[in-house]
Amino acid sequence: MMKWSIRTLLLCLVFTLTAVGLAQENDIYTYKEGDLSGIGKWYMDREIAAVMSYMGMGWLERTSREQEEHTSRLLANMNLQPGDIVADIGAGSGYHAVKIAEKVPGGKVYAVDIQPEMLAAIEEKLKHSGNGNITTVLGGRQTVNLAPNSVDKVLMVDVYHEFEFPLEMMTSIRKALKPDGSVYLIEYRGEDSSIPIKRLHKMTEAQAVKEMRAAGFELVKNRKNLPIQHCMIFKKME
């Protein structure tokens, strides 16, 4: 009879668990060659886009952004109230987070990003803004690193399509969101080929609804009052 050492058994267990993990991931995601601006990973028939580097931060802060995107109207769509706890996921340079903080006195804004350089830029901005209700949070590839049941509203501006693990990220966001909280998903309209944005950095409403539903969210309304973006509002499904 073959005798197995404890070390061999442990190695077999590790290999088995790794294989199971990969199999589970492959049930959700597929891998193949795709667009140059993608990562070769697909979720629900959509190729995931590569993350925009912190070196493109200047584009986020461009002076023409209000005119192009009507960012003030986006914030109005969120119906921000004093005391609201808001998470800006993929906060980048803090363009929206700083504006939100001014509209939620007595509340709090979590500026979450996976790039430390982006968070450093926000911290530098806070030195001059006087906003004391913004907290920067280093997010992960599969988690937003926020406490359960801690936020009233979640904002994601042109970032969801870059999530390497979209299902896991939305599961994390769902846990962080209060029962009656809202998710504001902002994406360049994939239905409109005239919008001068790379294809993988746009989304259709139908695709967004399909992916959000898989994570336990339902579309409440798509506010169609932004020039080139969807403003989709989601709630937790019952």
N, C-alpha and C positions, 0 to 999 in steps of 0.2 A: 504494500500500500504506500502511495506517495505521501510524504509528510510535508506540510507547508509551514514555513516559519511565520512568525508574527509579522515580520517586515514584509514578506511576500503577500500575506493576506491583506495588509494595510495598503500596499501598492495596488493590488487588484481592486480594492474598494475605491481608491482614488480614481483609478482609470474608469471604473464602472460609473461612478457619479459624474465624472467629466463627460463621458459618452452620453449619459442620460441628459445632462444639461445641454449639450450640443444638439441632441435630437429634439429636445423641447424647443430650443431656439429656432431650429430649422423648420419646425412646424409653424412658426410665426413669420420668420424671415427667410428670404431666398437671396442667393448671391449669383451674380452674372455680370458680364461686361455691360456698360451702359454709357450714359452721357459723361462727357469730360468734367462737368461740374457736379457729378454725383460721386458716391462712395462705393458703387457697385453692390449696394444692398437694397433690397426691395421689401416693401411692406404693403400688403393689400393692393398689389399691382402698381404701386408708386415707388419710383426710385428715390431714395433719400438723398438730399442735397448735402454737399460739403459745407462745413461751418465757415462762415465769413470770418476771416482773421481780424484780430484786434488792430492790425495795420490798416484796415479799412475804416477805422473809427471816424475819420474826417467826413466820410460820406453820411454817417449817422447824424452828424452835427451840422450838415450843410444848411446854409441860410435859406435855401429855397424849399426846405422840407414842408413848412407850414402851407405854402402855396400849392405844392404838389400833392400833399396827402391830407390837408385839412386836419392836422393833428389836434387842434383845439376842439374840433367837432367830435373827434374820436373820444376825447376825455369827457365831453358833454354827454356822449352816448352812455358812458359808464355810470352816470348819475351818482357821482362821488359825494359822500356825506361826511360831515365831521365825525371823527371816531372810527371811520372805516379802516380795516386792516387789509392792505392790498399787497399782493405779490406780483412784481414785474419780472416774469420769467424770461431769461435771455435779455436782460436789461441793457446789455452793451455799455455804452458810455454814460448811461443814465439820463438820456434825453427825455424820456417819458417819466421816469421815476421822480425827478426833481419837480416836474410840473404837477404830478399827482400829489406829492408831499404838501404842496402849497394849498391843495384843495381838501385835505383831510386833517385839519387841526385837531389835536387830541387823539389822532389815529396813528398809523404806522405804515411804512412802506418797506417791504423786503425787496431789495434789488439783487436778483439772483442771476449769476452767470457762471459758465464753466471756465472762462479765461481770466486768470488772475490779473492780467494787464487791464482788462475792462474794469474790474473792480477797483484797481488802483486809480484809474482815471476818475471813477465816481468819487472815491475818497478825496482826491485832489479837488474835485469840483465842490464837495461839501465844505471844504475849508473856507470857501468864498461865498457860499450861498446862504449860510446861516440856518439851514434846515437840520433840525436835530431829530427828526422823526424818520430818518432813512437808515436802514441797517443793510450792509452788504453781506451777501451769503454766497459762498463758493458752492455751486451745484456740482452734481456728479453726472456721469453718463446715463444713469438709470434712476436718479433721485434728485429732487429739488432741495433736499435737506431742510425741510420745514417741519415744524411740529404738527402732529395730527390735530385736525379741527381748529386751526389757528388763523385762517384768513377768510375774509368776506368776499373778496373779489380777486380774480387772477387775470392778469393781462399778458398776452403773448403776441408781440408785434413782429411779424415776418420772421419767426424763429421756429415754429413747430415743425416745418418741413425739413429742418436741419437736425432734429432729434435723432441720434443714432439708434436709440431704443424708444420709439414713440409710445408703444403700449406700456412699457414699464414707467416711463416718465409721466404719462397721464394717470396711471395708477397711483403714483406718488402724489401727484397734484390732487387727485380725488380724495386721498386720505387727509391732505392738508386743508382742504376746503371745508368750511362749515356746512351743515346740512342744507341751508337755504342760500348758499353762496353761488356765485356766477363766474363762469369762465368767458373771457372776451378773446376770441380767436381772430386775429387780424392777419389776413394773407392777401397778397396781390392776386387779383382775379385770374384764375387759370382759364376761364372761359373766353377771355379777351386777348387774342394774339397781338393786338396793337399796343398793349402795355409793354414798354421797353425794358422788361426784366427777363432774366434767363428762365427758361421753361421750368426747371426744377425748383426754382424759387417762387413759384406761383402754385396756387391750389384752386380746384373747383369746389363749389359748395357741396356737390354730391360726394366727392372724395372725402372732404372734411367730415361730413355727417356720418359716412360709413366708418371712418376711423374712430371718431369720438364715441359712436354707439358701441363699438367693440370695447371701449374703456369704461362704459357705464354712464355716458352723457347723452342727453337729447337736446336737439336744437330748439330753442325757444323763439328766436327771431334772428333774421339777418338784416341789420340796419343798412339799407342800401343808399346811404347818404355820403359816402366817401368817394372821392373821384376815381381811384384806381384799386381800392382794396375792399375785400369783404370785411364786414364787422359782424361776426357771428357770435351770438350769445348762447351759451350752453348751461344747462343745469344738470345736476345728478338725476339719473333715472330712478324711479321708485323701485 
